[in-house]
Amino acid sequence: MRVFAIVLFLIFSFQSWTKADDIRDFQIEGISVGDSALEYFSEVELNKNKQYYKNSKSKTFFLTNVYSSNFKKYDNIMFHFKDNDPEYIIHSIAGAIYFKDDGIKNIEDCMIQRKEIDTDFQKLFKNSVRTIKDNNPHEGDPTGNTFEHAVYYWFADTSVAFISCNDYSKSFGGNNHLKVAVVSSDLSYWLNNIAYD
């Protein structure tokens, strides 16, 4: 019963994000791709957990995680920004809900949640191309035991929205979680064509 209630909460919350096939209308905690993150957080907060991609020679983009007691639905939000951008324009936003005893307990619960959200996304993003990538190994885990189970919605400009269940190996570390994200066309191109070349 608890899982069903959480599913309903997530679905009805997600329905309020967007009415169009444009990721700029898609909001997580009231924040959208294309916004300046400085409207919501200080520069100190945005740089506190700043990271570049470890296996990439390119420093075009960096990511950061923000934790706030003001978040209503998520345990943390991850952003991507262009390096040396003084405006901190958001190129991706991803909300994470960690597995815990009073919510999503395990990967099985997460996949149930993902299925419910995916059904809703199919109605919202009718002009996108939907793909599923289950059991996708995480490139950063050399053991090959960390997996992402994701549903992607690709838009004409190559921007993307996705829902994923992330299952980390004990040796790799990290917190297992459900993620909902949107990624700009610029960042999507960089990730797929430049970051790991």
FENFENWO-V873323 format. One record per residue. N is the residue number from 1. RES is the residue in one letter. NEAR is the number of other ideal C-beta (glycine too) atoms within 8 Angstrom. Layout:
# FENFENWO-V873323
N;RES;NEAR  N;RES;NEAR
This chain:
# FENFENWO-V873323
1;M;4  2;R;6  3;V;10  4;F;7  5;A;8  6;I;11  7;V;11  8;L;8  9;F;8  10;L;12  11;I;11  12;F;8  13;S;9  14;F;12  15;Q;8  16;S;5  17;W;10  18;T;8  19;K;4  20;A;5  21;D;8  22;D;8  23;I;13  24;R;7  25;D;10  26;F;12  27;Q;9  28;I;15  29;E;10  30;G;4  31;I;11  32;S;12  33;V;14  34;G;7  35;D;10  36;S;8  37;A;13  38;L;10  39;E;5  40;Y;6  41;F;9  42;S;6  43;E;8  44;V;6  45;E;8  46;L;15  47;N;8  48;K;8  49;N;7  50;K;9  51;Q;7  52;Y;8  53;Y;9  54;K;5  55;N;6  56;S;9  57;K;2  58;S;9  59;K;7  60;T;7  61;F;14  62;F;10  63;L;12  64;T;13  65;N;8  66;V;13  67;Y;6  68;S;7  69;S;3  70;N;4  71;F;12  72;K;5  73;K;9  74;Y;11  75;D;8  76;N;10  77;I;15  78;M;13  79;F;14  80;H;11  81;F;15  82;K;9  83;D;8  84;N;4  85;D;8  86;P;4  87;E;6  88;Y;11  89;I;11  90;I;15  91;H;13  92;S;13  93;I;13  94;A;12  95;G;14  96;A;13  97;I;11  98;Y;10  99;F;12  100;K;7  101;D;4  102;D;4  103;G;9  104;I;14  105;K;7  106;N;8  107;I;10  108;E;6  109;D;11  110;C;15  111;M;10  112;I;10  113;Q;15  114;R;14  115;K;8  116;E;11  117;I;13  118;D;10  119;T;8  120;D;11  121;F;14  122;Q;9  123;K;7  124;L;12  125;F;12  126;K;7  127;N;6  128;S;10  129;V;5  130;R;11  131;T;7  132;I;7  133;K;9  134;D;6  135;N;5  136;N;9  137;P;8  138;H;11  139;E;6  140;G;7  141;D;13  142;P;3  143;T;8  144;G;6  145;N;8  146;T;15  147;F;10  148;E;11  149;H;15  150;A;12  151;V;13  152;Y;11  153;Y;12  154;W;10  155;F;15  156;A;4  157;D;5  158;T;9  159;S;13  160;V;12  161;A;16  162;F;12  163;I;12  164;S;12  165;C;15  166;N;14  167;D;9  168;Y;12  169;S;8  170;K;5  171;S;7  172;F;12  173;G;5  174;G;7  175;N;7  176;N;12  177;H;13  178;L;13  179;K;13  180;V;11  181;A;12  182;V;13  183;V;15  184;S;12  185;S;9  186;D;8  187;L;12  188;S;12  189;Y;10  190;W;12  191;L;9  192;N;6  193;N;7  194;I;9  195;A;11  196;Y;6  197;D;4
